[in-house]
Amino acid sequence: MTTSSDTELKQLLEPICRRMKQRTAVLNAWHGLTVAGALSIVLGLYGIFAASLLPLAASLLLILVVPTIAALLPMMSKSDWRQAARLVDRHYGLKDRTATALELAQRPEQLPIHQMQLRDAMRHLQRVEAKAVVPLAMPRNLVSIAGLLALALCLNLWPAVFPSGNDTRRETIQPLVGKANATIPPPTMTQEVARASQQHVRPYSDSAFKELSKPSLLGSRQIVDAYFRSSPIVKTGD
């Protein structure tokens, strides 16, 4: 009696549990669309700056996959029989008759009064309408979600609809780069002399630092004299 009563009660509550899963799946799908739309906006901005259509494919994949996975998760979950019984009692004003009958059906021994309560609860459950107990309602922020998806779509389609904008920026920048390169003067004789002088001075400067580290200043004077005697710049100036 216990097993049969419990099975019969759950069969009567099965449409309610199925409806609960459907409502949760719908809500999860809307939440998944919101998350996918926000991520698609980020990808769309990247696609505009990178002039790439790859973010468009990634955004479409997110919009399809994320809500689908979010909707399938509650459909694969176990049925919440107690919550279904509470919803039935609340909607029809049965004062916990269904929830009490569900607990009594799981007891190993039942009194005659318990069996009468079970029959009364089953009689009420046969007239239950799942759509009335668990209605499916659209989310309140439906307009916001639609606007978010529209913005994400526009941003991701921008590189495909306006591809000439990138070419225009490239054509505008290239002449400026060419002019900038043209204004750089070629190496002059003065710069070549400076390079040669730097190469000539480097050995003397290294030895000068070594000598200056000594207590005596005589070595530094000798280094300076040797430099000015052998420097081609000084000879040219003379």
KAHU-V855659 format. One record per residue. RES is the residue in one small letter. PHI is phi in radians with two decimals (999 if undefined). NEAR is the number of other ideal C-beta (glycine too) atoms within 10 Angstrom. Layout:
BEGIN
res->RES phi->PHI near->NEAR
res->RES phi->PHI near->NEAR
END
This chain:
BEGIN
res->m phi->999 near->11
res->t phi->-1.16 near->15
res->t phi->-1.15 near->9
res->s phi->-1.17 near->9
res->s phi->-1.15 near->22
res->d phi->-1.13 near->18
res->t phi->-1.15 near->11
res->e phi->-1.17 near->14
res->l phi->-1.09 near->22
res->k phi->-1.19 near->16
res->q phi->-1.12 near->11
res->l phi->-1.26 near->20
res->l phi->-1.53 near->25
res->e phi->-1.04 near->14
res->p phi->-1.06 near->17
res->i phi->-1.17 near->25
res->c phi->-1.13 near->21
res->r phi->-1.13 near->15
res->r phi->-1.17 near->20
res->m phi->-1.08 near->21
res->k phi->-1.13 near->20
res->q phi->-1.12 near->16
res->r phi->-1.13 near->15
res->t phi->-1.13 near->17
res->a phi->-1.13 near->19
res->v phi->-1.14 near->17
res->l phi->-1.11 near->16
res->n phi->-1.12 near->20
res->a phi->-1.12 near->19
res->w phi->-1.15 near->16
res->h phi->-1.12 near->16
res->g phi->-1.13 near->20
res->l phi->-1.12 near->21
res->t phi->-1.11 near->18
res->v phi->-1.13 near->15
res->a phi->-1.12 near->23
res->g phi->-1.13 near->24
res->a phi->-1.12 near->14
res->l phi->-1.15 near->16
res->s phi->-1.19 near->28
res->i phi->-1.12 near->19
res->v phi->-1.08 near->13
res->l phi->-1.15 near->20
res->g phi->-1.13 near->22
res->l phi->-1.10 near->15
res->y phi->-1.12 near->15
res->g phi->-1.13 near->24
res->i phi->-1.17 near->17
res->f phi->-1.27 near->9
res->a phi->-1.58 near->12
res->a phi->0.93 near->15
res->s phi->-2.30 near->14
res->l phi->-1.71 near->15
res->l phi->-1.09 near->13
res->p phi->-1.05 near->22
res->l phi->-1.13 near->21
res->a phi->-1.13 near->13
res->a phi->-1.14 near->17
res->s phi->-1.16 near->25
res->l phi->-1.08 near->15
res->l phi->-1.14 near->12
res->l phi->-1.12 near->21
res->i phi->-1.13 near->21
res->l phi->-1.50 near->11
res->v phi->-1.44 near->12
res->v phi->-1.07 near->21
res->p phi->-1.13 near->22
res->t phi->-1.13 near->13
res->i phi->-1.13 near->12
res->a phi->-1.11 near->20
res->a phi->-1.38 near->20
res->l phi->-1.38 near->13
res->l phi->-1.04 near->14
res->p phi->-1.19 near->17
res->m phi->-1.21 near->12
res->m phi->-1.65 near->8
res->s phi->-1.42 near->13
res->k phi->-1.34 near->7
res->s phi->-1.32 near->15
res->d phi->-1.70 near->15
res->w phi->-1.18 near->19
res->r phi->-1.14 near->13
res->q phi->-1.13 near->14
res->a phi->-1.10 near->28
res->a phi->-1.13 near->27
res->r phi->-1.14 near->15
res->l phi->-1.15 near->22
res->v phi->-1.13 near->24
res->d phi->-1.10 near->20
res->r phi->-1.22 near->14
res->h phi->-1.28 near->15
res->y phi->-1.73 near->17
res->g phi->1.12 near->7
res->l phi->-1.58 near->19
res->k phi->0.98 near->10
res->d phi->1.13 near->14
res->r phi->-1.18 near->19
res->t phi->-1.18 near->28
res->a phi->-1.13 near->21
res->t phi->-1.18 near->17
res->a phi->-1.13 near->25
res->l phi->-1.14 near->23
res->e phi->-1.27 near->12
res->l phi->-1.17 near->20
res->a phi->-1.18 near->24
res->q phi->-1.62 near->12
res->r phi->-1.38 near->12
res->p phi->-1.21 near->5
res->e phi->-2.16 near->7
res->q phi->-2.25 near->16
res->l phi->-1.45 near->10
res->p phi->-0.99 near->7
res->i phi->-1.19 near->9
res->h phi->-1.18 near->19
res->q phi->-1.14 near->14
res->m phi->-1.18 near->11
res->q phi->-1.14 near->17
res->l phi->-1.14 near->23
res->r phi->-1.13 near->11
res->d phi->-1.15 near->14
res->a phi->-1.17 near->26
res->m phi->-1.15 near->17
res->r phi->-1.13 near->9
res->h phi->-1.26 near->16
res->l phi->-1.19 near->23
res->q phi->-1.19 near->8
res->r phi->-1.81 near->7
res->v phi->-1.38 near->19
res->e phi->-1.92 near->12
res->a phi->-1.12 near->19
res->k phi->-1.13 near->9
res->a phi->-1.35 near->10
res->v phi->-1.30 near->18
res->v phi->-2.16 near->21
res->p phi->-1.32 near->10
res->l phi->-1.70 near->11
res->a phi->-2.03 near->8
res->m phi->-1.31 near->8
res->p phi->-1.17 near->15
res->r phi->-1.23 near->7
res->n phi->-1.66 near->12
res->l phi->-1.09 near->10
res->v phi->-1.13 near->9
res->s phi->-1.14 near->12
res->i phi->-1.14 near->15
res->a phi->-1.11 near->12
res->g phi->-1.13 near->12
res->l phi->-1.11 near->19
res->l phi->-1.19 near->19
res->a phi->-1.13 near->11
res->l phi->-1.10 near->15
res->a phi->-1.08 near->26
res->l phi->-1.15 near->18
res->c phi->-1.11 near->12
res->l phi->-1.14 near->21
res->n phi->-1.32 near->26
res->l phi->-1.50 near->15
res->w phi->-1.01 near->18
res->p phi->-1.10 near->21
res->a phi->-1.40 near->10
res->v phi->-1.41 near->9
res->f phi->-2.12 near->12
res->p phi->-1.31 near->12
res->s phi->-1.23 near->9
res->g phi->-1.11 near->13
res->n phi->-1.21 near->15
res->d phi->-1.15 near->10
res->t phi->-1.11 near->11
res->r phi->-1.11 near->11
res->r phi->-1.19 near->10
res->e phi->-1.17 near->10
res->t phi->-1.34 near->9
res->i phi->-1.37 near->10
res->q phi->-1.06 near->10
res->p phi->-1.07 near->9
res->l phi->-1.12 near->9
res->v phi->-1.14 near->9
res->g phi->-1.11 near->10
res->k phi->-1.12 near->9
res->a phi->-1.13 near->9
res->n phi->-1.18 near->8
res->a phi->-1.22 near->8
res->t phi->-1.36 near->7
res->i phi->-1.34 near->6
res->p phi->-1.22 near->7
res->p phi->-1.23 near->5
res->p phi->-1.05 near->9
res->t phi->-1.67 near->9
res->m phi->-1.13 near->7
res->t phi->-1.12 near->8
res->q phi->-1.17 near->11
res->e phi->-1.15 near->10
res->v phi->-1.11 near->13
res->a phi->-1.12 near->13
res->r phi->-1.15 near->11
res->a phi->-1.11 near->12
res->s phi->-1.15 near->13
res->q phi->-1.15 near->10
res->q phi->-1.15 near->9
res->h phi->-1.29 near->14
res->v phi->-1.40 near->14
res->r phi->-0.98 near->10
res->p phi->-1.09 near->10
res->y phi->-1.23 near->16
res->s phi->-1.17 near->12
res->d phi->-1.12 near->11
res->s phi->-1.19 near->16
res->a phi->-1.14 near->18
res->f phi->-1.13 near->11
res->k phi->-1.16 near->12
res->e phi->-1.24 near->17
res->l phi->-1.17 near->12
res->s phi->-1.32 near->9
res->k phi->-1.44 near->10
res->p phi->-1.09 near->5
res->s phi->-1.47 near->9
res->l phi->-1.68 near->10
res->l phi->-1.13 near->9
res->g phi->-1.09 near->16
res->s phi->-1.12 near->17
res->r phi->-1.13 near->11
res->q phi->-1.12 near->13
res->i phi->-1.11 near->19
res->v phi->-1.10 near->13
res->d phi->-1.10 near->10
res->a phi->-1.12 near->13
res->y phi->-1.13 near->17
res->f phi->-1.20 near->12
res->r phi->-1.28 near->9
res->s phi->-1.75 near->11
res->s phi->-1.25 near->15
res->p phi->-1.21 near->11
res->i phi->-1.16 near->14
res->v phi->-1.18 near->11
res->k phi->-1.13 near->10
res->t phi->-1.18 near->8
res->g phi->-1.12 near->7
res->d phi->-1.16 near->5
END
